[in-house]
Amino acid sequence: MNLPLMRRIDRMVGLGILRALTLFHRKAEQPRHPRRILIIKLFGFGNFIFLSPVYKALKRAFPDATLETLTFAPNRDICLMYADYIDRVHTLDFSLTRMGFQILGFAARHRGEFDIVIDCEQFVRLSALIARLCVPKYLVGMVTRNSHKDHGLDRAIYYAETRHVVEEFYEIAEDILGKAGVGPAEPPVLVSPRASETERTMALEREIPGWIPVGVCPGGRADDQERRYPKERFAKALELLLRDCSRIKVFFVGAEAERPDIDYIMQRLADTDRIVDATGLSLPESARIISSMRVFVSNDTGPIHLAASLGVHCVGLYGPSKEWIYGPYTSARTILRDDIHTPVRSNHNEKMAGWHGTWWPAPERVASAIGQAVTDSA
């Protein structure tokens, strides 16, 4: 999909359509005993890990309700890994041409069927449009400044980027549970998704005995290179780590699309007997391997949040991103960044807004921090 084109359409067309739909909208009260709840979250598999406390809280409060989600097809695997809480997954193709027809078909099939629809997209208006087309009995959604997404909502939860996104999302569950009179929810804690044991994961796990396993994911979204720790520095940091810590074995985790960066780093590490290639696994298989790691090292990307949900000590390499909003949501974490330059990354602004690609911690500091994390997590 052409994401820049989609963003322009979202800005130019979405607002007008939403305003038109509000002409037929009246504020509604939240049903106290919902039978069907739909959560819309289109982008980012890490967001479903952030949302896991919401799913758990809603499922516990409304055990007889059907809890459903709508997302883009690439996120189907992570949703299925939360099958204890998500009863049904609806997907859209990541294509401008097909997506429009799928949205209209979904809205027509489910018109008026959902008691509560929760729009968890903080920024894009497409999710709010889908929610309105479904004509739910009650519509709650996240709203940011200048998005005008509050048009047509029965309840707006304002997203201010002053606390972690897990807590921002969780406010929705607290609001719904409060209105239903079932008492406040527990504090948010990430829920571990289901992992998968396969012949390959068992073979990889046989590489662990006698070693301290450290998982590494140097990749990230292809359209978001600015969040990646430079591969040259990554290679140098791991070279120093392997030199100074003789018991560590490094397991590389990532998607096939990230293989060029992973291959670049692996080729620069001399001690090949202490390097394991665990790339190209499915998401449930990756979860199985990550759960076996003593420490997991990654950029601001989905796998580090997966590691956090699995109880693994996370070493997060954060450049422009604000770790107090987007960092691994766990107390077992080490955050590394350039101490001189303040993080500027906000989903309100454009990519590369005031950030220079050299503003990252030195490899020596990264290697030392990983070694300390290994000691602390023993």
ABEGO torsion letter per residue (X at the ends): XBAAAAAAAAAAAAAAAAAAAAAABBBBBBBABBABBBBBBABEAAAAAAAAAAAAAAAAABAABBBBBBBBAAAAAAAAAAAAABABBBBBBBBAAAAAAAAAAAAAAABGABABBBBABAABAAAAAAAAAAGBABBBBBBBBGAGAABGBABBBBBAGABBAAAAAAAAAAAAAAAAGAEBBBBBBBBBBBBBBBAAAAAAAAAABGBBBBBBBABEBAABAAABBBAAAAAAAAAAAAAABAABBBBBBEBAAAAAAAAAAAAABABAAABBBABGBBAAAAAAAAAABABBBBBBBAAAAAAAAAGBBBBBBBBABBAAAABBBBABBBBBBBAABBBABBAABBBGBGBBAABBBBAAAAAAAAAAAAAAAX
